[in-house]
Amino acid sequence: MPTVRLYFKNERVGEKFERAITKSGVRVRTAARAAAYDASEEILSRGAADMASAGNFGPRWRSGLHADISEGGANIRISVYHDIPYFSVFQYGATIHGRPLLWIPLSFASDAKGVLARNYPGRLFRVDRKDPSKAPLLLSYATREPKYFGKESVTIPKKFHVIEIVRDVSHKMREFFLRNFH
């Protein structure tokens, strides 16, 4: 079978084309890496702002959000995750059921805040109220003050919108790429 080769100004066109493609490939990969970095930065900043506006979520919630960039198999990947294992409760919302009850600290019981009823320093006793619509209470044995109230379940609404932010940023990848393609 005959071979056909093209030359332009005494240089093989195929070799010239390969050099141009190689040079362009470096530009494309560099722009794609920069676009991934820009996207991860936007996800982190918008995610942190979303968590800050969601209520009483301190700095560990904002600093626990990560958007890591990795490369492999001709792909660039941005992995978004959170350090706090129950992050998804606030991302999706959830209903948490007690076994049989959840014991929730009362707002005025400052020594019970952030302390599980089973870990409360001192003994507690349960009081079931006469009105069945009112929640049972756990009182301090020493002071007779109420510390916790019992509920069968608690529904936590969706508070974070990180998935929506990731989707929105993914739609801007073309813009990030073109901004970085020189």
C-alpha positions in Angstrom: 0.0 0.0 0.0 1.5 3.4 -0.9 2.2 6.0 1.8 1.2 9.6 1.4 3.2 12.3 3.3 2.5 16.0 3.3 5.2 18.6 3.6 5.0 22.3 4.0 8.2 24.4 3.6 10.3 21.2 3.7 8.8 20.0 7.0 6.5 17.1 7.4 3.0 18.4 8.2 2.3 15.5 10.5 5.2 16.3 12.8 4.3 20.0 12.9 0.7 19.0 13.7 1.9 16.7 16.5 4.0 19.5 18.1 1.0 21.9 17.9 -1.3 19.3 19.5 1.3 18.6 22.3 1.8 22.3 23.0 -2.0 22.8 23.0 -2.4 19.7 25.3 -0.2 21.3 27.9 -2.3 24.5 27.7 -5.5 22.5 28.0 -4.3 20.5 31.0 -3.0 23.6 32.7 -6.3 25.4 32.2 -8.3 22.4 33.4 -6.2 22.2 36.6 -6.7 25.9 37.2 -10.4 25.6 36.6 -10.6 22.7 39.1 -8.8 24.9 41.6 -11.1 27.8 41.0 -14.2 25.5 41.4 -12.9 24.0 44.6 -12.2 27.5 46.0 -15.8 28.7 45.1 -17.3 25.5 46.6 -15.4 26.1 49.9 -16.2 29.8 50.2 -19.9 29.5 49.3 -20.2 26.3 51.4 -18.7 28.1 54.5 -21.0 31.1 53.9 -24.0 28.8 53.7 -23.1 27.0 56.9 -22.5 30.4 58.7 -26.0 31.6 57.6 -27.7 28.3 58.7 -27.7 29.1 62.4 -25.5 28.2 65.3 -22.8 26.3 63.5 -19.3 27.3 64.7 -16.0 27.4 62.9 -15.4 23.6 63.0 -18.4 23.2 60.7 -16.9 25.7 58.2 -13.4 24.4 58.4 -14.5 20.8 58.2 -15.7 21.2 54.5 -13.1 20.0 52.0 -12.8 20.1 48.2 -9.8 18.1 47.3 -8.4 17.9 43.7 -6.8 14.7 42.3 -5.7 13.6 38.9 -5.6 10.2 37.2 -6.6 8.4 34.1 -6.7 11.7 32.1 -9.3 13.0 34.6 -9.3 15.8 37.1 -11.5 15.1 40.1 -12.8 17.4 42.8 -13.9 15.4 45.9 -16.2 17.3 48.3 -16.6 15.9 51.8 -17.0 16.9 55.4 -15.0 15.9 58.6 -18.1 15.7 60.8 -19.7 12.3 60.3 -23.3 13.6 60.9 -22.9 16.4 58.4 -25.5 14.7 56.1 -28.2 15.2 58.8 -28.0 19.0 58.2 -27.4 18.6 54.4 -30.5 16.5 53.8 -32.6 16.8 57.0 -33.5 13.8 59.1 -35.7 12.4 61.8 -33.9 11.0 64.8 -35.8 8.4 66.9 -35.2 7.8 70.6 -34.9 4.3 72.2 -37.5 4.8 73.6 -36.9 8.5 74.2 -34.4 11.2 73.3 -33.4 13.2 76.3 -32.9 16.9 75.3 -31.3 19.4 77.6 -33.5 22.3 78.7 -32.4 25.7 77.6 -32.0 27.0 81.1 -30.1 24.0 82.4 -26.6 25.3 81.6 -24.8 22.3 83.3 -26.7 19.9 81.0 -25.9 21.6 77.7 -23.7 19.4 75.5 -23.9 16.6 78.1 -25.8 13.4 77.3 -28.3 12.5 80.1 -26.4 9.3 80.8 -23.2 11.3 81.3 -24.7 14.0 83.5 -22.6 14.5 86.7 -24.9 13.4 89.5 -28.0 11.3 89.6 -31.2 12.0 87.7 -34.7 10.8 88.2 -37.7 10.7 85.8 -41.0 12.5 86.3 -43.9 11.6 84.1 -46.4 14.4 84.1 -50.2 13.9 84.5 -50.9 15.5 81.2 -49.9 12.9 78.6 -49.3 15.7 76.0 -46.5 17.1 78.1 -43.0 15.5 77.8 -41.5 13.6 80.7 -38.6 15.2 82.6 -35.3 14.2 84.1 -34.6 16.1 87.3 -31.4 16.4 89.3 -31.6 14.3 92.4 -29.6 16.8 94.4 -31.4 20.1 93.4 -34.7 18.8 92.1 -34.3 21.0 89.1 -35.4 19.8 85.6 -32.4 19.2 83.3 -33.8 17.2 80.3 -37.1 16.6 78.6 -37.9 13.4 76.7 -39.2 13.1 73.1 -39.9 10.1 71.0 -38.3 11.7 67.9 -36.9 14.9 66.6 -37.1 16.2 63.0 -34.1 18.2 61.9 -34.8 20.3 58.8 -32.4 20.7 55.9 -30.0 23.5 56.8 -27.1 23.2 54.4 -27.1 23.5 50.6 -23.6 22.2 49.8 -24.9 19.8 47.1 -26.8 22.6 45.4 -23.6 24.7 45.5 -21.5 21.9 44.0 -24.1 21.5 41.2 -24.1 25.2 40.5 -20.3 25.4 40.4 -20.2 22.4 38.1 -22.3 24.4 35.6 -19.7 27.1 35.7 -16.7 24.8 34.8 -16.7 26.0 31.2 -16.4 29.6 32.4 -13.6 28.7 34.8 -11.8 26.8 32.0 -12.1 29.6 29.4 -10.9 32.2 32.0 -7.7 30.1 32.5 -7.0 29.0 28.9 -4.3 31.3 27.6 
